[in-house]
Amino acid sequence: MVNQNSARGFFLAGVALFFMATALRYPLGDLAHAGPGLFPLLLSVPLLAIALLIIVQARLSAPVPLSFNLKNIALIMLGLVAFVVGAQLVNAAVGIVLMVFIAGFAAVTYSWTRNLKIALGLIVVAYVFEHFLGLNLRLF
Protein backbone atom coordinates (compact mmCIF):
# COMPACT_ATOMS: atom_id res chain seq x y z
CA MET A 1 0.00 0.00 0.00
CA VAL A 2 1.28 3.44 -0.94
CA ASN A 3 1.04 5.91 1.93
CA GLN A 4 -0.83 9.04 0.82
CA ASN A 5 1.18 11.30 3.14
CA SER A 6 4.50 9.88 1.89
CA ALA A 7 3.37 10.34 -1.71
CA ARG A 8 2.49 13.99 -0.99
CA GLY A 9 5.89 14.57 0.56
CA PHE A 10 7.80 12.94 -2.29
CA PHE A 11 5.75 14.81 -4.91
CA LEU A 12 6.39 18.12 -3.15
CA ALA A 13 10.10 17.28 -2.84
CA GLY A 14 10.21 16.51 -6.57
CA VAL A 15 8.63 19.87 -7.42
CA ALA A 16 11.06 21.67 -5.10
CA LEU A 17 14.09 19.88 -6.56
CA PHE A 18 12.92 20.60 -10.12
CA PHE A 19 12.64 24.34 -9.45
CA MET A 20 15.88 24.33 -7.48
CA ALA A 21 17.77 22.69 -10.34
CA THR A 22 16.20 25.05 -12.87
CA ALA A 23 17.03 28.10 -10.72
CA LEU A 24 20.68 27.09 -10.52
CA ARG A 25 20.93 27.30 -14.31
CA TYR A 26 20.38 31.08 -14.11
CA PRO A 27 22.59 33.74 -12.48
CA LEU A 28 21.70 34.10 -8.80
CA GLY A 29 23.22 37.48 -8.07
CA ASP A 30 22.92 38.56 -4.44
CA LEU A 31 20.17 39.98 -2.25
CA ALA A 32 20.99 43.56 -3.24
CA HIS A 33 21.01 42.77 -6.98
CA ALA A 34 18.99 39.59 -7.44
CA GLY A 35 19.48 37.55 -10.55
CA PRO A 36 16.68 35.62 -12.27
CA GLY A 37 17.53 32.41 -10.41
CA LEU A 38 17.46 33.81 -6.87
CA PHE A 39 13.69 34.02 -6.34
CA PRO A 40 12.89 30.44 -7.43
CA LEU A 41 15.84 29.19 -5.39
CA LEU A 42 14.66 31.06 -2.29
CA LEU A 43 11.19 29.55 -2.69
CA SER A 44 12.32 26.01 -3.45
CA VAL A 45 14.53 25.67 -0.34
CA PRO A 46 11.70 26.10 2.23
CA LEU A 47 9.43 24.03 -0.01
CA LEU A 48 11.96 21.19 0.12
CA ALA A 49 12.20 21.56 3.92
CA ILE A 50 8.41 21.30 4.20
CA ALA A 51 8.44 18.24 1.95
CA LEU A 52 11.05 16.56 4.11
CA LEU A 53 9.00 17.30 7.23
CA ILE A 54 5.94 15.76 5.57
CA ILE A 55 7.93 12.63 4.68
CA VAL A 56 9.27 12.28 8.24
CA GLN A 57 5.80 12.83 9.71
CA ALA A 58 4.35 10.23 7.33
CA ARG A 59 6.90 7.67 8.54
CA LEU A 60 5.95 8.34 12.18
CA SER A 61 2.16 8.21 11.76
CA ALA A 62 -0.22 5.47 10.66
CA PRO A 63 -0.28 5.01 6.87
CA VAL A 64 -3.23 6.36 4.91
CA PRO A 65 -4.05 4.55 1.66
CA LEU A 66 -3.52 6.59 -1.50
CA SER A 67 -6.72 7.47 -3.32
CA PHE A 68 -7.63 9.70 -6.25
CA ASN A 69 -10.90 11.59 -6.63
CA LEU A 70 -11.24 12.09 -10.38
CA LYS A 71 -14.23 14.42 -9.96
CA ASN A 72 -12.16 16.81 -7.81
CA ILE A 73 -9.21 16.65 -10.22
CA ALA A 74 -11.57 17.48 -13.10
CA LEU A 75 -13.11 20.39 -11.15
CA ILE A 76 -9.68 21.88 -10.37
CA MET A 77 -8.62 21.56 -14.01
CA LEU A 78 -11.92 23.11 -15.15
CA GLY A 79 -11.34 25.98 -12.71
CA LEU A 80 -7.91 26.63 -14.19
CA VAL A 81 -9.30 26.59 -17.73
CA ALA A 82 -12.10 28.95 -16.64
CA PHE A 83 -9.48 31.32 -15.21
CA VAL A 84 -7.58 31.43 -18.50
CA VAL A 85 -10.71 31.87 -20.61
CA GLY A 86 -12.21 34.49 -18.27
CA ALA A 87 -8.94 36.41 -18.09
CA GLN A 88 -8.56 36.39 -21.87
CA LEU A 89 -12.16 37.33 -22.71
CA VAL A 90 -12.88 39.83 -19.92
CA ASN A 91 -10.12 40.43 -17.33
CA ALA A 92 -8.13 38.67 -14.61
CA ALA A 93 -10.62 39.52 -11.85
CA VAL A 94 -13.38 37.64 -13.66
CA GLY A 95 -10.98 34.76 -14.25
CA ILE A 96 -10.11 34.62 -10.54
CA VAL A 97 -13.77 34.59 -9.51
CA LEU A 98 -14.60 31.82 -12.02
CA MET A 99 -11.64 29.73 -10.91
CA VAL A 100 -12.43 30.01 -7.19
CA PHE A 101 -16.15 29.30 -7.50
CA ILE A 102 -15.64 26.30 -9.81
CA ALA A 103 -12.78 24.84 -7.75
CA GLY A 104 -14.87 25.37 -4.62
CA PHE A 105 -17.09 22.46 -5.72
CA ALA A 106 -14.11 20.16 -5.00
CA ALA A 107 -14.28 20.98 -1.28
CA VAL A 108 -16.02 18.72 1.20
CA THR A 109 -18.62 21.44 1.83
CA TYR A 110 -19.50 24.24 -0.58
CA SER A 111 -19.61 27.74 0.88
CA TRP A 112 -20.18 30.72 -1.37
CA THR A 113 -19.11 33.09 1.42
CA ARG A 114 -15.77 31.28 1.77
CA ASN A 115 -15.34 31.36 -2.01
CA LEU A 116 -16.13 35.08 -2.08
CA LYS A 117 -13.53 35.78 0.63
CA ILE A 118 -10.89 33.71 -1.22
CA ALA A 119 -11.68 35.41 -4.53
CA LEU A 120 -11.47 38.88 -2.96
CA GLY A 121 -8.18 37.98 -1.28
CA LEU A 122 -6.70 36.77 -4.57
CA ILE A 123 -7.91 39.91 -6.35
CA VAL A 124 -6.22 42.05 -3.68
CA VAL A 125 -2.96 40.10 -4.16
CA ALA A 126 -3.25 40.52 -7.93
CA TYR A 127 -3.90 44.26 -7.44
CA VAL A 128 -0.75 44.57 -5.32
CA PHE A 129 1.25 42.69 -7.97
CA GLU A 130 -0.15 44.93 -10.71
CA HIS A 131 0.24 48.31 -9.03
CA PHE A 132 3.28 47.88 -6.81
CA LEU A 133 5.36 45.42 -8.82
CA GLY A 134 4.36 46.76 -12.22
CA LEU A 135 2.99 43.48 -13.61
CA ASN A 136 0.57 43.78 -16.51
CA LEU A 137 -2.33 41.60 -15.34
CA ARG A 138 -5.34 43.42 -16.88
CA LEU A 139 -7.11 43.14 -13.55
CA PHE A 140 -9.95 45.60 -14.25
HELIX and SHEET records of a PDB file:
HELIX    1   1 GLN A    4  ALA A   23  1                                  20    
HELIX    2   2 LEU A   38  LEU A   60  1                                  23    
HELIX    3   3 LEU A   70  LEU A   89  1                                  20    
HELIX    4   4 ALA A   92  ALA A  103  1                                  12    
HELIX    5   5 GLY A  104  ALA A  106  5                                   3    
HELIX    6   6 TRP A  112  PHE A  132  1                                  21    
END                                                                             
